[in-house]
Amino acid sequence: MNIKKIGLTALAASLVSVSAHAGAMSVAGSASIGLKNNAGTDGGKSLTMGNQLTFTGGGELDNGLNVALSFVIDQGDGVAAATAPFDSHSITISSDALGSIVIAGEGAGNAQSALDTTAAGDIWDNGFKYAARRTASYTAMQGSDASGSSINYTLPTMVDDLSVSASYSPSGTAVNSTTAVAFTYTGIEGLSVSYGAGEAGSTTVASSGDITTLKGSYALGSITAAYSVTDSDMGTGGTNEEMSSFKLSYTVSDDLSVSYGEETHETSGQTVDEEFDSISVSYTTGGMTLTAAQYNATGLGNTSGALGEAERWKLGASFAF
């Protein structure tokens, strides 16, 4: 989606006065609105509105390195009150020979977590609640550590159509610092295959472990099929989990597309799996995209029957200008 950019010429000019290597600065934003049913017990509905701005800037140094800054303002995005509304921020240093290094203060994740969105698009992450009076929320599976001060490195191209990245996350409150790696191959037309491996440091060695993700997609004509599986292999003090997913998408026309996806969350020691499915429709016309989606869940909290079931729907509109 094209996003309107407003050049902050006054800011850029002020930077020139204090730095010989100041680059262009810009701010990008988008507009979106949505309507969804509430996850709690009231059965009501609520409106949502897009409210994110991304400030970016950068330039080329005399030694050939490119340096870029990114800073996001996103009110209400789960950030702590002390830092709201400021969100993800990072500095990127890159060159053709060096590759790309991203030093993130917050929001970058790591090499493996960049891949762990399910093939179906994280249906589980839609505020599902379950059990009596719908008061308990679904708990996401364990992920690899991606602290707020992670370093992510994408290597320069060594093999055609193969992307390799690695990351380091300082320990923070975890028992140790962690690393992650990821590989993506796109050498066959229509095919993309990725593999990532990371670590969950936790606060004790016994509850630490490894997180791996394997995912792939293949597009043939108007149909795209995708599959992913993420495994959490923890120590004796942790819980082993697996999230598997698939999605089928059909492009009806240049403007209209339909997709269906499923996710299954398996947890060691549980006899009931948590399962999710969704069907969505997207229509684009004149710079406006309209979306409608229905989400369903069963086995929430590893509970069978009605207490483990929930459903949600969403309507949305986004605007490119």
C-alpha positions as CSV (number, residue, x, y, z in Angstrom):
1,M,0.0,0.0,0.0
2,N,1.4,3.4,-1.0
3,I,1.8,5.6,2.1
4,K,1.9,9.4,2.0
5,K,5.2,10.8,3.1
6,I,5.6,14.3,4.4
7,G,9.2,15.7,4.2
8,L,10.3,17.3,7.4
9,T,12.4,19.9,5.6
10,A,12.7,22.2,8.6
11,L,14.0,19.3,10.7
12,A,16.4,18.2,7.9
13,A,17.7,21.7,7.6
14,S,18.4,21.9,11.3
15,L,20.3,18.6,11.2
16,V,22.5,19.9,8.4
17,S,23.6,22.7,10.7
18,V,25.1,20.2,13.2
19,S,26.2,17.3,11.0
20,A,28.0,17.1,7.7
21,H,26.3,13.8,6.9
22,A,22.6,14.6,7.6
23,G,20.2,12.8,5.3
24,A,16.6,13.4,4.3
25,M,14.0,12.9,7.0
26,S,10.3,11.9,6.5
27,V,7.3,10.8,8.4
28,A,4.9,8.2,7.0
29,G,1.4,7.3,8.2
30,S,-1.8,5.6,7.1
31,A,-5.5,5.7,7.8
32,S,-7.7,2.8,8.8
33,I,-10.9,2.1,10.7
34,G,-12.5,-1.1,11.9
35,L,-15.5,-2.6,13.6
36,K,-15.3,-5.8,15.7
37,N,-17.3,-7.7,18.3
38,N,-15.9,-7.6,21.8
39,A,-14.1,-10.5,23.3
40,G,-15.7,-10.3,26.8
41,T,-19.1,-11.0,28.1
42,D,-21.1,-7.9,27.1
43,G,-21.6,-9.1,23.5
44,G,-21.1,-5.5,22.3
45,K,-19.0,-4.0,19.6
46,S,-16.2,-1.5,19.4
47,L,-14.5,0.7,16.8
48,T,-10.8,0.8,16.1
49,M,-8.7,3.4,14.3
50,G,-5.2,3.4,12.9
51,N,-2.9,5.8,14.8
52,Q,0.7,5.0,13.9
53,L,3.3,7.3,12.5
54,T,6.8,6.2,11.5
55,F,9.7,8.7,11.3
56,T,12.6,7.7,9.1
57,G,15.8,9.3,7.9
58,G,19.2,8.4,6.7
59,G,22.0,9.1,4.3
60,E,25.3,7.8,2.9
61,L,28.6,8.5,4.7
62,D,31.8,9.4,3.0
63,N,33.1,5.9,3.6
64,G,30.1,4.4,1.6
65,L,28.1,3.2,4.6
66,N,24.4,3.9,4.6
67,V,22.9,4.9,8.0
68,A,19.1,5.0,8.6
69,L,17.0,5.8,11.7
70,S,13.5,4.6,12.3
71,F,11.2,5.7,15.1
72,V,7.5,4.8,15.6
73,I,4.8,6.7,17.5
74,D,1.9,4.3,18.2
75,Q,-0.4,5.3,21.0
76,G,-1.9,2.3,22.9
77,D,0.3,-0.3,21.4
78,G,0.9,-2.1,24.7
79,V,4.0,0.1,25.5
80,A,4.7,1.0,29.1
81,A,3.1,4.2,30.4
82,A,6.6,5.6,31.0
83,T,7.5,5.4,27.3
84,A,4.0,5.8,25.6
85,P,3.3,6.8,22.9
86,F,6.8,6.0,21.7
87,D,7.2,2.5,20.2
88,S,9.7,0.6,18.0
89,H,13.0,2.4,17.2
90,S,16.2,1.3,15.6
91,I,19.3,2.3,13.7
92,T,20.4,0.5,10.5
93,I,24.0,0.4,9.1
94,S,24.4,-1.2,5.7
95,S,26.4,-1.5,2.5
96,D,26.6,-4.0,-0.3
97,A,29.8,-5.5,1.1
98,L,28.8,-5.4,4.7
99,G,25.2,-6.4,4.6
100,S,22.8,-4.9,7.0
101,I,23.0,-4.4,10.8
102,V,20.0,-3.3,12.8
103,I,20.5,-2.1,16.4
104,A,17.1,-2.0,17.9
105,G,16.0,-0.2,21.1
106,E,12.6,-2.0,20.9
107,G,10.5,-3.8,18.4
108,A,13.0,-5.6,16.1
109,G,12.6,-9.1,17.4
110,N,15.3,-11.6,16.3
111,A,16.2,-13.7,13.3
112,Q,13.9,-16.6,14.3
113,S,11.0,-14.5,15.7
114,A,10.8,-12.6,12.3
115,L,9.6,-15.9,10.8
116,D,7.3,-17.2,13.6
117,T,4.1,-15.6,12.4
118,T,2.0,-18.6,11.4
119,A,1.1,-19.3,7.8
120,A,-2.5,-18.3,8.6
121,G,-1.4,-15.0,10.0
122,D,-1.7,-15.6,13.8
123,I,-5.4,-16.2,14.1
124,W,-4.8,-16.8,17.8
125,D,-3.9,-13.2,18.3
126,N,-7.4,-11.8,18.1
127,G,-8.2,-11.4,21.8
128,F,-9.9,-14.8,22.3
129,K,-11.4,-15.3,25.8
130,Y,-12.8,-18.6,27.2
131,A,-14.3,-20.5,30.2
132,A,-17.1,-19.3,32.4
133,R,-18.3,-15.7,31.5
134,R,-15.4,-15.5,29.0
135,T,-13.0,-14.0,31.6
136,A,-9.8,-16.0,30.8
137,S,-7.6,-15.1,27.8
138,Y,-5.8,-17.4,25.5
139,T,-2.0,-17.8,26.3
140,A,0.4,-17.7,23.4
141,M,3.1,-20.3,23.1
142,Q,6.7,-19.7,24.3
143,G,8.8,-17.7,21.9
144,S,12.5,-17.1,21.5
145,D,14.1,-14.2,23.3
146,A,14.1,-10.9,21.5
147,S,15.0,-8.3,24.0
148,G,14.5,-4.6,23.5
149,S,18.2,-4.1,22.7
150,S,18.7,-6.8,20.1
151,I,21.2,-6.7,17.2
152,N,20.1,-8.2,13.9
153,Y,22.5,-8.9,11.1
154,T,21.6,-9.8,7.5
155,L,24.6,-11.1,5.6
156,P,25.5,-9.8,2.2
157,T,24.4,-12.0,-0.7
158,M,26.7,-15.0,-1.0
159,V,24.4,-17.5,-2.8
160,D,21.8,-16.3,-5.3
161,D,18.2,-16.4,-3.9
162,L,19.4,-17.3,-0.4
163,S,19.1,-14.8,2.5
164,V,20.9,-15.5,5.8
165,S,20.4,-13.5,9.0
166,A,21.6,-13.8,12.6
167,S,20.8,-11.9,15.8
168,Y,22.0,-11.4,19.4
169,S,19.8,-10.5,22.4
170,P,21.4,-9.5,25.7
171,S,20.3,-11.4,28.7
172,G,18.3,-8.7,30.5
173,T,16.5,-10.6,33.3
174,A,16.9,-14.0,31.5
175,V,19.5,-16.5,32.7
176,N,21.7,-15.9,29.6
177,S,22.0,-13.9,26.4
178,T,20.6,-15.6,23.3
179,T,21.3,-15.9,19.6
180,A,19.2,-16.8,16.6
181,V,19.7,-17.6,12.9
182,A,17.4,-17.7,9.9
183,F,17.6,-18.8,6.2
184,T,15.2,-18.1,3.4
185,Y,15.4,-19.5,-0.2
186,T,13.4,-18.1,-3.1
187,G,15.3,-19.8,-6.0
188,I,12.3,-21.5,-7.6
189,E,9.6,-19.3,-9.1
190,G,6.6,-19.0,-6.8
191,L,8.3,-20.9,-3.9
192,S,9.6,-19.5,-0.6
193,V,11.1,-21.7,2.1
194,S,12.4,-20.4,5.5
195,Y,14.0,-22.0,8.5
196,G,14.8,-20.2,11.8
197,A,16.2,-21.3,15.1
198,G,16.4,-19.3,18.4
199,E,16.7,-19.7,22.1
200,A,14.4,-19.0,25.1
201,G,16.7,-17.9,27.9
202,S,14.0,-17.6,30.6
203,T,15.1,-17.0,34.2
204,T,16.4,-20.5,35.0
205,V,18.4,-23.0,33.0
206,A,15.7,-25.7,33.5
207,S,13.0,-23.5,31.9
208,S,15.2,-22.4,29.0
209,G,15.1,-24.1,25.6
210,D,15.2,-23.9,21.8
211,I,12.6,-22.5,19.4
212,T,12.5,-23.5,15.7
213,T,10.3,-22.4,12.8
214,L,9.9,-24.0,9.4
215,K,7.6,-22.4,6.9
216,G,7.0,-22.3,3.2
217,S,4.6,-21.0,0.5
218,Y,4.0,-21.8,-3.1
219,A,2.0,-19.7,-5.6
220,L,0.6,-21.3,-8.7
221,G,-1.6,-19.0,-10.8
222,S,-4.4,-17.6,-8.7
223,I,-3.8,-20.0,-5.8
224,T,-1.3,-19.7,-3.0
225,A,-0.7,-22.4,-0.4
226,A,1.3,-21.8,2.8
227,Y,2.4,-24.0,5.7
228,S,4.3,-23.4,8.9
229,V,5.3,-25.2,12.1
230,T,7.0,-23.7,15.2
231,D,8.4,-26.0,17.9
232,S,9.3,-25.0,21.5
233,D,11.6,-27.6,23.0
234,M,12.1,-26.6,26.7
235,G,14.1,-27.9,29.6
236,T,12.7,-29.9,32.5
237,G,11.2,-26.8,34.1
238,G,9.4,-25.7,30.9
239,T,6.6,-26.8,28.7
240,N,7.0,-28.2,25.1
241,E,4.7,-26.7,22.6
242,E,4.0,-26.8,18.8
243,M,2.0,-24.4,16.6
244,S,1.2,-25.7,13.1
245,S,-0.7,-23.8,10.5
246,F,-1.8,-23.7,6.9
247,K,-3.5,-21.2,4.6
248,L,-5.1,-21.3,1.2
249,S,-5.6,-18.0,-0.7
250,Y,-7.4,-17.5,-4.0
251,T,-7.1,-14.3,-6.1
252,V,-10.4,-13.9,-7.8
253,S,-9.3,-10.7,-9.6
254,D,-6.9,-7.9,-9.3
255,D,-9.2,-6.4,-6.7
256,L,-10.7,-9.3,-4.9
257,S,-9.2,-12.1,-2.9
258,V,-10.4,-14.8,-0.5
259,S,-8.4,-16.9,2.0
260,Y,-9.0,-19.7,4.6
261,G,-6.5,-20.7,7.3
262,E,-6.2,-23.0,10.3
263,E,-3.8,-23.2,13.4
264,T,-3.3,-25.9,15.9
265,H,-1.6,-25.3,19.3
266,E,-0.4,-28.5,20.9
267,T,0.9,-28.5,24.5
268,S,2.7,-31.3,26.3
269,G,0.7,-33.0,29.0
270,Q,-2.7,-31.8,27.5
271,T,-5.2,-34.1,25.9
272,V,-7.2,-31.2,24.2
273,D,-5.5,-29.1,21.5
274,E,-6.3,-25.4,21.0
275,E,-7.5,-25.0,17.4
276,F,-8.3,-21.8,15.3
277,D,-9.7,-21.1,11.9
278,S,-10.5,-18.1,9.8
279,I,-12.0,-17.0,6.5
280,S,-11.4,-13.6,5.2
281,V,-12.3,-11.5,2.1
282,S,-10.4,-8.4,0.8
283,Y,-11.5,-6.0,-1.9
284,T,-9.5,-3.0,-3.2
285,T,-10.9,-0.1,-5.1
286,G,-9.5,3.4,-5.8
287,G,-6.9,3.4,-3.0
288,M,-9.3,1.9,-0.4
289,T,-9.1,-1.7,0.9
290,L,-12.2,-3.3,2.5
291,T,-11.8,-6.4,4.6
292,A,-14.1,-8.8,6.4
293,A,-13.0,-11.8,8.5
294,Q,-14.5,-14.4,10.8
295,Y,-12.4,-16.2,13.4
296,N,-13.3,-19.3,15.4
297,A,-11.5,-21.1,18.3
298,T,-12.1,-24.5,20.0
299,G,-10.2,-26.1,22.9
300,L,-9.2,-22.8,24.5
301,G,-7.4,-23.4,27.8
302,N,-7.2,-27.0,26.6
303,T,-10.9,-27.3,27.6
304,S,-13.3,-29.3,25.5
305,G,-16.9,-28.3,24.8
306,A,-18.6,-24.9,25.0
307,L,-16.3,-23.5,27.7
308,G,-13.3,-23.8,25.3
309,E,-15.1,-22.2,22.3
310,A,-15.1,-18.6,21.1
311,E,-15.6,-16.6,17.9
312,R,-14.9,-13.1,16.7
313,W,-15.5,-11.1,13.5
314,K,-13.9,-7.9,12.2
315,L,-14.7,-5.4,9.4
316,G,-12.1,-3.0,8.3
317,A,-11.2,-0.3,5.8
318,S,-7.8,1.1,5.1
319,F,-6.9,4.0,2.8
320,A,-3.8,4.7,0.7
321,F,-3.1,8.3,-0.1
